């Protein structure tokens, strides 16, 4: 009923709105194309086209079938390559989670371009998570590889880790903030009256963690680092920013760095993966990080 040639004919008639034009493009006779469509309509008992002397238009059922046929046609054309890739040990889909501290849009686009060229039939899905949300995606969701998992030790025996480096933190505030003129180092009594700006941990199954918050201090939670940075620039609150993110603003004087009596220690981040879930594409990704390939430079540039 819906063999490959019938699908191709149906799609072409729908796109051309003409049996004769479709037949010309498919190098068939108009009678052949008309017969295929008529046979299809009779076999399913539903009219797919409204025919007039001048036009051929899809019925609502035809519109629905066209969407499905395009999907089938694309899959049928890609299937031989997909099957060869599967036999070669390449995954059909790879899910990658990236820590928001390392996420760089240009670097991600470059990496995806490389992966798509190398594995054209693999679907790559990128997500961005915060703090323990990275581990959560790897341990509790269908994720194959985590870029920037917190710490240098695995949370599960089946997960392997490759240390990538550390995030250096700077306590940075607006030059107009009342603490900007205070003498270093600042103590907790001086800090507590001002709200801490934090990006909320995205973990859903693991316990959420807070980056930096003093007992009794007000907290303002924001969804991403860019929003946190903007809050610091406006003097809304206080807290730590990654060195790479805020250095340009420190150099321009839009932010000032202050020393604390108890500074925040650098945060180690790792690449983490499960051999049981990964195939050839995941191994290629791991190799890029092991060799510090230029393709992943933008994803580790924030690390010491």
Protein Blocks (a to p, Z undefined) as FASTA:
>chain_A
ZZfklmmmmmmmmmnopaklmmmmnopafklmmmmmmmmmmmnopafbdcdfkbccddfk
lmmmmmmmmmmmmmmmmmmmmmmmmmnopafbdcddddfklgcfklmmmmmmmmmmmmmm
bccdddddehjlmmmmmmmmccfbdghiecjbdfbfklccddfbdcdddddddfkbmklm
pccdddfklmmmpccdddddfbfkbccddfbdcehiacdddfbfklmmmmmmnomagcdd
dfklmmmmmmnopaccdddfbdcddddddddddfklpcfklmmmmmmmmnopaklmmmmm
mpZZ
